[in-house]
Amino acid sequence: MYRVKELNIFFTRLIINYTHPMSSLTNSPIGVFDSGVGGISVLRAIREQMPEEAVLYFGDQGHVPYGWRSMEQIQNFSEAITRFLLEQEAKIIVVACNTASAAALKYLREKFLDIPFVGMEPAIKPAAEHTQTGRVGVLATPTTFQGALYASVVERFANGVELLQDTCPGLVQQIEQGDLHGKETRRILEQALLPMLEKNIDTVVLGCTHYPFVIPLIQQIVGASVRVIDPAPAVAKQVRRVLEVRCMRSEPESQGNFKFYTSGDSDVLESMLPKLLGERNEVWRVDWLNDHVIVREPPSGDRSNLK
C-alpha cells in the first residue's frame, strides 16, 4: 500500500505533467525570483546570453531581506513564489537568491519533482583555483554561510584555501534603496573588505545576488589587483544548459520580453529598473494572502491579462 507521502508525490507529478507538458513549454518564460532586486543581476546575464527568452521576475520585497529569516520562513516563501510562477506557465525556476538557494533549493526540488530548478552556489571553486595568496574573501548573508550548500562547496573545493567571511549587515537594504555609491554603502563595504585586504586576499566572492550591483564600489576599495567574482554569468550559462538538455529553448527569432512582479512598492521597483537593468519595464504589484501570492492589478489597470 502507498504511504501518504508517496501518494502526495504521485499526484504532484500527475498535476505538473498535466498542466505543464514539456512539448508545450518551448516558448514559455523563465521564472526568476529573489528576495528583492538582487536577482536582476542574474536576469541581466540571462538577457545577454539568451535574448530570445521571455522572463518572469518576482522580487519578494515585502519580505526583504531573507538573510535574517528562519529556514522554514524562506522555504514557505519560496514554495508560494514557485507555485505562482508555475501558474504563469514558467518552464524553469531560477532561484536567483543565495539565501533562498541555501535554505530552500533542496526543499523545492523535492516538492516539485518534475520542474527544473537552477540555484545559486557560492563561487568558491573558481576562487580557490585562481587565488595566488591562498586567501579569499566571501561576502554573503548569515543564512548562506550557515547552510549545508555552502558547507558542501567549501568542503569540496576550498582545501588549502583560507576563507575570510563577512555578512555585510545592512548592505542588501542599501542596494534595495538604490544606494549603490553612497557613504553608508561604502562604509559597510570598507568595514568588511579592509580587514580582509590586511590579510592579503586576492579574490572576493560575491555570495549574494544583490552584491554585483556594487562591484564598481568594491573594486574601488580593493583595487585592480583583487579579482571580484560575479556568479551571474555562470548561473545564466547553467540555465541555458538545462533548457538545451530538455529541448526547451525558445525559437531563435523570438524576442523575449520581461514581466516584473513585486510584493513591495511597484513604483519604487519600476523607478529602479533603468539603473539596475538599463531599461524601463512596468511592474505588477502582488499581495500575500494565507501563504499564497495574489496579483493585485497590472500597472496599466488593464485586467484582461490576469490569470
N, C-alpha and C positions, 0 to 999 in steps of 0.2 A: 504493500500500500504506500501511496505517496505521503510524505510528511508535508506539513503546511508550507514550510519554506520552499520545498521542491515544487509544489503546486503553484506558489506565487511566481517563481522563476519561469515555470512553463507558460503561465498565462501572460506574463510580461513579454515573453518572446513572441507569443501569438499577436498581441496588441501591436507591438512595434513593427513586426513584419507585415501586418495588415495595413497599418497607417503609413508606413514608410517603405514600400517595396523598393529594392535597390535600383531597379531599372528606371524608376521614375525620378530619381534624385539627382541625375546628372547636372541639371541646371538649377537645382535648389541652392539656397545660400549656405554659406559657412556661418555657424553660430559662434560668437566670441563673447566671453564675459569676464568681468573683473569687478573688484570692489568699488572701483571708481573709474578714473580716466587712464590709469596705468596701462591697461590692455590696448589702448590706442597705439602704443609703441609697437605692439605685435601686429595690429591692424595695418599700420604703415608698411611693415615688412611684407605682409600678405599682398597688399596692393602692388608693391614693387615687383614681387616675384610672380604674381598671378592676377594681372589687371582684369582678366575676363571673369573673375569670380565675384559674385554678389556676397555681401557680408551683412549679417545682423549683429549689432553690437549692443550689449547690455551692461551698463555701468550701475552697480548697486550703490549709488551714492547716498541713499537713505541709511545705509548701514556702514559706510566707510568710517574708519579703517577696519579691515578684518584682522589686522595683526595682533590685536589685544583681545580678540574674542575667543570663546571656547571652541574646541574642535566640533562639538555637537552643533553649536550655532552655525558654524561655517558649513557643515555638511547639510543642514536643513536649508540654508540659503541657496547653496549650490544645487541641491536637488530641485528646488522650486524653479530656479532660473533655467536649469536644463529642461525641465518639463515645458516651460514657457517657450523656449527656443525651438523645441521639437514640435510644439503646436504651430509654430510659424514655418514648419517644414524644413528646418535646418538639417543638413545631411551629415554634418560632423560638428562636434562641440570642441572648441578650443578654450581650455581653462587658462586664460591669459592673466593669471594671478598666481604668484609663487605661494602665497599663504593658502589660497584655496586648493592649489595642487598638493601642497604638503598635508593639508587636513582632510581633503575630500576626494582626491582623484581616484584612489583605490576604491573608495565607497561608491563613487559614481559608476565606475566600470562594473562593479558587482551588481548595482541596481539596474543599469541599462545595458544588458548583456550584448545586444547586437548593434549598439551605437558606437562608432569610433570616437575616441577621445584623444586629444593631444594636450598635454600639460606642460608646465614649466619645471625645468630641472636646473638647479644652480650650476653654472658653467665651471665647475671645479676641474673637470678633466682637461679642457684646453688650457686653463690657467696653470695647472700642475705640469703640463707638457712644455710650456713655454717660459716658465719662470727661470731666471738665471740666479737669483738670490736665494731661492728656496722659501721665500716669504710672500704670501698672497693675502691681500685684504678682501674681506667679504662683507658687503652691506646687505642686510636683509631684515625681515621682521622677526619678532620673537617666535611666532608660530612656525615660521620656516626653519629657523635654527633648531627648534625642539622636535621637528617632525622626523619620522622614520625615513622619508625620502632623502632629506639632507644627510642624515647619518649614513645611509647606504651609499650615497655618492662619495662622501668623504672616505668611507672605508675602502671603496673600490679604487679610487683614483688619487687620493692625497697622500699616499705613502711617501714619507721623506720630505713632505712639504709642511711648513708651519702656516696655519690659517689664523689670521687676526680678524676677529669678528666685531661688528658693531650694528646695533639695531636702529640707529639714527632716529631717535624719538622726535616726532613732530614733522619729519620730512614729507611723509605722504600727505599730511594736511596742507603743507605749504604748496605742494605741487597741485593738489586739488583746487587750491585758491588761485592757481595760475602764476604763483610767485616762483619763477624759475631762476631769477638772478638777484633777488633782494638780499638785504643784510642778514635777515633771520635765516634764510635758506643757506647762505654762505656760512653763517655761524655753526649751524647744525653739521654741515659737511666738514668744516675745519675741525670741529670737536672730534669727529670720527676719524678723519684721514691724517691729521698732523701727527698723532701718536704712532700711527702705522708707518708713516714716512720715516720717523725717527728710528724705526726698527727695520728699515731698508726693504720695504715691499717694492716690487717692480710690476705688480699686476693688481688690478682691482676688479672683483667680480660683482656684478650688479644682480642681487638676488631678489629684486622686486621690480615689477614691470613699470612702476612709476618712475624709477630712477633714471632710465635712459633720457628722459626729458631734461635732466640737469647734467648730462655728460659734458657740455661745454664748461660749466662751472667746476665740475670735478676735475676736468683736465687742466683748468687754470690753477687749481690748488695743488695737484700732484705733479704737474709738469709733463712735458712731452716724452720724457724717458719712461714714464709709467704707462703701461697698457691698460685700458679700460674696456672690459668685455661686455658688449651689449648682446643679450641672448636672443633678441627678437628675430634676426635673420635665420638663425638655426631652427627656431620654432616654426617659422614660415616654411622653411625647407622640409621639415618633417610633416607639416600639414599637406604640402604638395605630394610628398611621397605616399602618404596614406591614401589620398584621393586617387592617385595613379594606380596603386595596387588594387583598389576597389573599383576601378573604372568609373569614377565619379567626378572627373574633371569636367568643368563647363566647356562648351564649344569655344574654340579659339577666337571666333569672330564676335563672341559675346562681349558686352561692355558691362562689367559688374558694377552695381550701384551699392551704396551703403544705406542702412537704416539703423538709426540710433534710438535706444530706449534708456531711460534713467528713472530710478526710484527717488531721485533728488529733484533739484530745480532744473527743469529743462531749458529755461532761458540762460542760466549760467553755463551749462554744458554747451549749448549752441554757440554762445559767445566765445568759448574757449577753443572750439574746433579749428578755426583758422590758424591759431598759434600752435596747436598740437599736431594737426593733420595737414595743414596747408590748404584747406578748402572748407567751404561752408556746407552745412547739411542741417536739415530740420531734425529736431529731437522730439520723440514721443515720451510723454510722462506716463509712468505706471505706478500703481499702488500695491501695497501688500495687504492681503485680506485672508486671515486664517491660513498663513503659510502658503498662499497662492499669489501669483502675480497677475494683476488685472490691469489692462490698458485703460487709462482714464479717457484720453481722447487724442486724436492726431493733432499736430501743431496747427494745421490749417482749419481745424474744426470740421473737416470733411470726414464723416464716419463711415463712408461707403466701403473702406478697405478693412475695417475692423473684422477680426475673426470671431 
